[in-house]
Amino acid sequence: MKIKVVENPPIDPREFDLPTEFNEDHIEDIVEIFNTPLVGHYNWDYTDADSRIKKLYELGKKLNWNGSIDLDWSKAIKKGEPPMKAEL
């Protein structure tokens, strides 16, 4: 993956001829450093945040009920009958 440092953000709209399929040669990280009283950096790589969200999702499934493992999917469902007894 290439990293390109830019001095200023783009001002005018740009158009690109995009290939039908992308590979790693098409990917470019653009880094812009801007000076303010605080120095900040943009990072458009969400890999770390995505992995934390997935970890939180899996933890939520573990600590709550998980429909893929907590339900008995081997039981046949009879069409036309209610899913549970009426007296319940």
Buried (B, 14 or more C-beta within 10 A) or exposed (E): EEEEEEEEEEEEEEEEEEEEEEEEEEEEEEEBEEEEEEEEEEEEEEEEEEEEEEEEEEEEBEEEEEEEEEEEEEEEEEEEEEEEEEEE
